[in-house]
Amino acid sequence: MRKITFALYFGNRGFFPGELVAGARRELIQAVEEAGHGYIIMDEKETRYGAVETREEGRRYAAFLEANRGKYDGVILSLPNFGDENGAMAALADSGVPVLVQAYRDLPGQMDFARRRDAMCGKFAICNVLRQNGIRYTIMPPFTVNPGEAAFADHLRQFAGICRAVKGMRKMNIGAIGARTTAFKTVRVDEIGLQRHGINVETFDLSEVFRRMEKVSPERIAQKREQYLAITEFDFPGKKLDDISRLGAVVDDLAAEYDLQAVAIRCWDELELKYGIAPCLVLCELNERGVQAACEVDIPNAVVMRALSLVSGGPSMLLDINNNYGYDDGKCILFHCGPVPVSLLEGKGRTIDHKMFAKSYGEGSGVGVNRGKIRTGMRVSFGSAKTEDGKICVFLGEGRLSDDPIEEEFFGTGAVMETPRMQEILDYVGNEGYRHHMSVVHGTVAAAAREALVKYLDYDVHLFG
């Protein structure tokens, strides 16, 4: 989970007591530090109490941000009292980052003129003027909250995820390794539509991948073998792991050369026919270290994997929405062959032969599936994406990975997800033409992901709240 740096802003109205701003500076700094993040703050000598209450002071704050460009990921606009909306407009017009608007509570027994804040009313005014001027901002419930409250700690957690996602996705590169599998028209994608949202797709033919695999040094092979053996039990002849390691080394090289933040790989059937391997183990290791890796050349879901991973601060996995769960319409089985990062499994996996390829091409033709048990009993957030009419369309929701059993004979790595809105979600996927893939992370981050994707990145998002 990458540390976030916030620029701290304090609004003020001159007739309110200055100690309100002084207290807010101390309390907000403490809250940010306790959340594990960094901050930059304008010197309190720069204006009265270091707050902004005029257009001129807003311009000073804008200069402060410009001098620190690249050093902050988001702005926290704190309102110890009503604050001045014109100063905020001048201060934040060119900030270029997400803005969280926080307003202090008024409290019983402190409503006399010397201590009353009116911050709720001021927050409405600030938001109104920011919106008028096209300055994008975030608010969260409860509408008023003090920095020392648990609710504000949750605001910081969500806002940090929003900042990570916005920074990480405004400009990103995805590697499409291999052409879309001919039969999989479900994963068609509009590259130009992606590019207009800052997402660049680099394509690599498998012939180039195979050429590079033959030239991987013994030292690189040994290094990758060690990485894979740390996440799986491997009982096949050594050449299989060597070839998987060659593939992993090549993908690493492509990611480094082209600055790839995510990849989507053609996973059948050339790798199986030429080398007798499946790339699942390679995808496991990539996903674990934060390079989002989708199978079946599913580029849009590589985008969602990255978004959810950045917001949650943890690794993501791509699973098929695969099976109903008997007669329980509130549950379904999520599954994939074995690309799940090891931290989302209960311990190491075990490498097996891909049963579908073994059936089609013979035993040993698809070694590389990392089978394991997905960690269950916890809340998850999920989503999927498509490109349509030049837009990036996404749906998001939350559910729970239950402890319901799946029989031992079930091929691959799966888990049962439950949500009372399951049938609504399934109908939506079918009616709106989404693919059968779902990106999943641990934690409740769907609302924060929607805020990042809609408010700051201009995606079309449907949230199952």
C-alpha positions in Angstrom: 0.0 0.0 0.0 1.8 3.1 -1.3 2.1 6.0 1.2 0.0 9.1 0.1 1.0 12.7 0.6 -1.8 15.2 1.2 -1.6 19.0 0.8 -3.5 20.4 3.8 -5.7 23.4 3.2 -7.6 25.4 5.9 -10.5 27.7 5.2 -11.3 30.7 7.4 -13.7 33.6 7.9 -12.1 36.6 9.6 -14.7 37.0 12.4 -14.3 33.5 13.6 -11.7 32.9 16.4 -8.2 32.0 15.2 -7.8 29.2 17.7 -10.3 27.1 15.6 -7.7 27.1 12.7 -4.8 26.5 15.1 -6.6 23.5 16.6 -7.5 22.2 13.1 -3.9 22.3 12.0 -2.8 20.1 14.9 -5.7 17.7 14.7 -5.6 17.2 11.0 -1.8 16.6 11.0 -2.2 14.1 13.8 -5.0 12.2 11.9 -2.9 12.0 8.7 0.2 10.8 10.5 -1.8 8.2 12.4 -3.2 6.9 9.1 0.4 6.4 7.9 0.5 9.1 5.3 2.5 12.2 4.7 1.5 15.9 4.3 2.7 19.3 3.1 1.3 22.4 4.7 1.6 26.1 4.0 3.6 28.0 6.7 1.2 29.6 9.2 3.1 32.8 8.8 2.2 33.0 5.2 -1.4 34.2 6.0 -3.4 34.6 9.2 -3.1 31.3 11.0 -1.9 29.7 7.7 -5.5 29.6 6.5 -7.2 31.0 3.4 -9.9 33.6 3.7 -9.4 35.9 0.6 -8.8 35.6 -3.1 -5.2 36.9 -2.6 -4.5 34.3 0.1 -6.0 31.7 -2.3 -3.5 32.8 -4.9 -0.7 32.4 -2.3 -1.9 28.8 -1.6 -2.0 28.1 -5.4 1.6 29.3 -5.5 2.5 27.0 -2.6 0.9 24.0 -4.5 2.7 25.0 -7.7 6.1 25.1 -5.9 5.4 21.6 -4.6 4.0 20.1 -7.8 4.5 16.4 -7.9 5.0 16.1 -4.1 1.3 15.7 -3.2 -1.4 13.3 -4.4 -4.5 15.0 -3.0 -5.7 18.0 -1.1 -7.7 17.9 2.1 -9.7 21.1 2.3 -10.5 21.5 6.0 -13.2 23.8 7.3 -12.8 24.6 11.0 -15.5 27.2 10.4 -17.6 28.5 7.5 -14.5 29.3 5.4 -14.2 31.5 2.3 -15.4 30.0 -1.0 -13.7 32.6 -3.3 -10.3 31.9 -1.7 -10.8 28.2 -2.2 -11.7 28.7 -5.9 -8.4 30.7 -6.4 -6.4 28.2 -4.4 -7.5 25.0 -6.0 -8.2 25.9 -9.7 -5.1 24.2 -10.9 -4.4 21.7 -8.2 -4.8 18.8 -10.6 -5.5 16.2 -7.9 -8.5 14.9 -5.9 -9.9 17.3 -3.2 -11.5 16.0 0.0 -13.8 18.6 1.6 -14.0 18.1 5.4 -16.1 20.3 7.8 -16.0 20.3 11.6 -19.0 19.6 13.7 -20.8 22.2 15.9 -21.3 20.7 19.4 -24.0 21.3 22.1 -22.8 23.8 24.6 -20.5 25.4 22.1 -23.0 27.3 20.0 -22.3 30.8 21.4 -20.8 33.4 19.0 -17.3 32.8 20.3 -17.3 29.1 19.5 -19.9 28.4 16.9 -18.4 27.2 13.6 -21.1 27.1 11.0 -18.8 24.7 9.0 -21.7 22.7 7.6 -23.2 25.8 6.0 -19.7 26.8 4.8 -19.2 23.3 3.2 -22.3 23.8 1.1 -20.9 27.1 -0.1 -17.5 25.8 -0.9 -18.9 22.8 -2.8 -21.2 25.1 -4.7 -18.4 27.3 -5.9 -16.0 24.5 -6.6 -18.6 22.9 -8.8 -19.4 26.2 -10.6 -15.7 26.4 -11.5 -15.3 22.8 -12.6 -13.0 21.9 -9.7 -13.7 18.3 -8.9 -14.0 17.3 -5.2 -15.0 14.5 -2.9 -17.4 14.5 0.1 -18.2 11.5 2.3 -20.8 10.8 4.9 -21.2 11.9 7.6 -21.3 15.4 6.2 -19.6 17.0 9.2 -16.8 15.1 11.0 -13.8 16.0 13.1 -10.3 14.7 12.3 -10.1 12.7 15.6 -13.1 10.6 14.8 -13.1 7.0 13.6 -15.3 8.1 10.7 -12.7 10.5 9.5 -10.0 7.8 9.7 -12.3 5.8 7.3 -12.6 8.9 5.1 -8.8 9.1 4.9 -8.5 5.4 4.0 -11.0 5.8 1.2 -9.5 9.1 0.0 -6.0 7.7 -0.1 -7.3 4.9 -2.3 -9.0 7.4 -4.6 -5.7 9.4 -4.9 -3.7 6.2 -5.6 -6.2 5.2 -8.4 -6.4 8.7 -10.0 -2.6 9.0 -10.0 -2.0 5.5 -11.1 -4.6 5.5 -13.9 -4.5 8.9 -15.5 -1.6 7.6 -17.6 -1.0 3.9 -17.7 0.4 1.3 -20.1 -1.1 -2.1 -20.6 0.7 -4.9 -22.5 -1.4 -7.1 -24.7 0.8 -10.2 -25.0 -0.5 -12.2 -27.9 -3.6 -11.6 -30.1 -7.1 -12.0 -28.8 -7.9 -15.7 -28.9 -10.0 -16.2 -32.1 -12.9 -17.7 -30.3 -13.1 -15.1 -27.5 -15.0 -12.2 -29.1 -16.1 -11.4 -25.6 -12.8 -9.6 -24.9 -12.9 -7.3 -27.9 -11.7 -3.8 -27.0 -11.6 -0.2 -28.3 -8.0 0.9 -28.0 -8.7 4.4 -29.1 -11.5 4.7 -26.5 -8.9 3.6 -23.9 -6.3 6.0 -25.2 -8.7 8.9 -24.7 -8.8 8.0 -21.1 -5.0 8.0 -20.8 -4.6 4.2 -21.2 -2.1 3.2 -23.8 -2.1 -0.4 -25.1 1.2 -1.9 -26.4 0.8 -5.2 -28.3 3.3 -8.0 -28.6 3.1 -10.9 -30.9 3.7 -14.4 -29.4 6.4 -15.0 -31.9 8.5 -12.3 -30.3 7.8 -13.7 -26.9 8.9 -17.2 -28.0 12.1 -15.7 -29.6 13.0 -13.9 -26.4 12.2 -17.0 -24.3 14.9 -19.0 -26.1 17.5 -16.3 -25.2 16.8 -16.1 -21.4 20.0 -16.7 -19.5 20.4 -19.6 -17.0 20.8 -17.0 -14.2 17.5 -15.4 -15.0 15.8 -18.8 -15.2 17.2 -19.7 -11.7 16.0 -16.4 -10.3 12.5 -16.9 -11.6 12.4 -20.5 -10.5 13.1 -19.4 -6.9 10.3 -16.8 -7.1 7.8 -19.4 -8.3 8.8 -22.1 -5.8 8.1 -19.6 -3.1 4.4 -19.5 -4.0 3.7 -23.1 -5.3 4.5 -26.8 -4.7 5.9 -28.0 -8.1 6.2 -31.7 -8.8 6.8 -31.8 -12.5 10.1 -32.3 -14.4 12.5 -29.4 -14.1 12.2 -28.3 -17.8 8.6 -27.3 -17.2 9.5 -24.9 -14.5 12.4 -23.7 -16.6 10.1 -22.8 -19.5 7.6 -21.1 -17.2 10.5 -19.2 -15.8 11.6 -18.2 -19.3 8.1 -16.9 -20.0 8.1 -15.0 -16.7 11.5 -13.4 -17.4 10.3 -12.2 -20.9 7.1 -10.7 -19.4 9.2 -8.9 -16.8 11.5 -7.6 -19.5 8.6 -6.3 -21.6 7.1 -4.6 -18.5 10.4 -2.9 -17.8 11.1 -1.8 -21.4 7.6 -0.4 -22.1 6.8 0.8 -18.6 3.8 -1.6 -18.3 1.6 -1.3 -15.2 -0.6 -4.2 -16.3 -0.7 -7.0 -18.8 -3.3 -9.2 -20.5 -2.0 -12.5 -21.9 -3.1 -14.9 -24.6 -3.1 -18.0 -22.4 -4.0 -20.7 -25.0 -3.2 -22.6 -27.0 0.2 -21.7 -28.4 2.1 -21.9 -25.1 0.5 -25.3 -24.5 1.3 -26.6 -28.0 4.9 -25.3 -28.2 6.1 -25.6 -24.6 3.5 -27.7 -22.7 2.9 -25.0 -20.2 0.1 -22.7 -19.0 1.0 -19.1 -17.8 -1.1 -19.1 -14.6 1.9 -19.2 -12.3 3.4 -16.3 -14.1 0.2 -14.3 -13.6 0.1 -15.3 -9.9 3.5 -13.8 -9.3 2.8 -10.6 -11.3 -0.5 -10.0 -9.5 1.2 -10.5 -6.1 3.8 -7.8 -6.8 1.3 -5.3 -8.2 1.6 -5.7 -11.9 -2.0 -6.5 -12.7 -2.2 -9.6 -15.0 -5.3 -10.7 -16.8 -5.6 -13.9 -18.8 -7.5 -14.4 -22.1 -6.2 -11.0 -23.3 -8.9 -9.3 -21.2 -7.6 -5.7 -21.4 -10.6 -3.9 -19.9 -10.5 -6.1 -16.8 -6.8 -5.5 -16.5 -7.9 -1.8 -16.1 -10.5 -2.7 -13.4 -7.9 -5.0 -11.6 -5.6 -2.0 -11.4 -8.3 0.4 -10.2 -9.4 -2.0 -7.5 -5.9 -2.8 -6.5 -4.9 0.8 -6.2 -8.0 1.8 -4.2 -7.7 -1.2 -1.8 -3.9 -1.1 -1.5 -3.8 -4.9 -2.0 -3.5 -7.4 -4.9 -6.4 -8.2 -7.2 -7.5 -11.4 -8.9 -9.5 -12.0 -12.1 -12.1 -14.8 -11.9 -14.9 -16.2 -14.1 -18.5 -15.7 -13.0 -18.7 -19.4 -13.6 -21.4 -21.4 -11.8 -24.6 -21.0 -9.9 -24.5 -22.5 -6.4 -27.2 -25.1 -6.4 -30.6 -23.6 -5.5 -29.2 -20.7 -3.6 -29.8 -17.7 -5.8 -27.9 -15.3 -3.6 -24.6 -17.1 -4.3 -22.4 -18.1 -7.3 -19.0 -19.7 -7.8 -16.2 -17.6 -9.0 -13.4 -19.5 -10.6 -10.3 -19.4 -12.7 -7.6 -22.0 -13.6 -5.1 -20.6 -11.2 -3.8 -17.0 -11.6 -4.7 -15.9 -8.0 -1.9 -14.1 -6.1 -0.6 -16.1 -3.2 -1.6 -13.6 -0.5 -5.2 -14.2 -1.5 -4.8 -17.9 -1.0 -4.6 -19.9 2.2 -0.9 -20.7 1.9 1.0 -21.8 -1.2 -0.7 -23.3 -4.1 0.2 -26.5 -6.0 1.0 -26.6 -9.7 -1.1 -29.0 -11.7 -1.6 -29.8 -15.3 -4.5 -27.9 -17.0 -7.2 -30.6 -17.3 -8.8 -29.0 -20.4 -5.5 -29.1 -22.3 -4.6 -32.5 -21.0 -7.9 -33.7 -22.4 -7.4 -32.0 -25.7 -3.6 -32.4 -26.3 -2.5 -35.1 -23.9 -1.0 -35.2 -20.4 1.6 -32.6 -19.6 0.5 -30.1 -22.2 -0.7 -27.4 -19.8 1.6 -27.5 -16.7 1.4 -24.2 -14.8 -2.0 -24.0 -13.2 -1.4 -22.9 -9.6 -4.3 -24.5 -7.7 -5.1 -23.3 -4.2 -7.8 -22.4 -1.8 -8.9 -18.8 -2.0 -9.2 -17.1 1.4 -12.8 -16.9 2.4 -15.0 -15.5 5.2 -14.4 -11.8 4.3 -15.9 -9.0 2.4 -14.7 -8.3 -1.2 -15.2 -5.7 -3.8 -15.6 -6.6 -7.4 -16.1 -5.1 -10.9 -15.8 -5.7 -14.6 -15.3 -3.4 -17.6 -16.1 -3.1 -21.3 -15.5 -0.5 -24.0 -18.5 0.7 -25.8 -19.2 3.7 -28.1 -15.8 5.3 -27.1 -16.6 5.0 -23.4 -15.1 2.8 -20.6 -18.0 1.2 -18.9 -17.6 -0.4 -15.5 -19.9 -2.0 -12.9 -18.8 -2.3 -9.2 -20.2 -4.0 -6.1 -19.5 -5.7 -2.9 -20.1 -9.1 -1.5 -18.6 -11.8 0.7 -16.6 -14.9 0.0 -18.4 -17.5 2.0 -17.1 -20.6 3.6 -19.4 -22.8 1.5 -17.7 -25.9 0.2 -16.8 -26.7 -3.4 -16.2 -30.3 -4.0 -12.6 -31.5 -4.3 -13.1 -32.6 -7.9 -13.8 -29.0 -9.0 -11.1 -28.0 -11.4 -9.0 -24.9 -10.7 -9.2 -22.3 -8.0 -12.7 -21.2 -6.9 -14.7 -19.7 -4.1 -18.4 -19.0 -3.4 -19.5 -15.4 -3.4 -22.7 -14.3 -1.8 -24.7 -11.1 -2.0 -28.4 -10.4 -1.7 -28.2 -8.6 -5.0 -26.7 -11.6 -6.9 -29.6 -12.1 -9.3 -29.7 -8.3 -10.1 -26.0 -8.4 -10.8 -26.2 -11.4 -13.0 -29.1 -9.9 -15.0 -27.2 -6.7 -15.4 -24.1 -8.5 -16.7 -26.3 -10.4 -19.2 -28.4 -7.4 -20.3 -25.6 -4.9 -20.6 -23.2 -7.3 -22.5 -20.4 -7.5 -19.9 -18.0 -10.4 -20.1 -18.0 -13.3 -17.8 -14.9 -12.1 -16.0 -14.9 -10.3 -12.6 -12.0 -8.5 -10.9 -12.0 -9.0 -7.1 -10.1 -7.5 -4.2 -10.5 -8.0 -0.4 -12.1 -5.1 1.4 -15.0 -2.7 0.9 -13.8 -0.2 -1.6 -16.5 -0.1 -4.3 -17.8 3.3 -3.4 -14.3 4.8 -3.3 -13.4 3.1 -6.7 -16.6 4.6 -8.2 -15.6 8.1 -6.9 -12.2 7.8 -8.5 -13.4 6.4 -11.8 -16.4 8.7 -12.2 -15.5 12.0 -10.5 -11.9 12.2 -11.7 -11.4 9.8 -14.6 -14.7 10.2 -16.5 -15.7 6.5 -16.7 -19.3 5.4 -16.9 -19.9 3.4 -13.7 -22.8 1.5 -12.3 -22.5 0.8 -8.6 -24.5 -1.9 -6.9 -24.7 -0.1 -3.6 
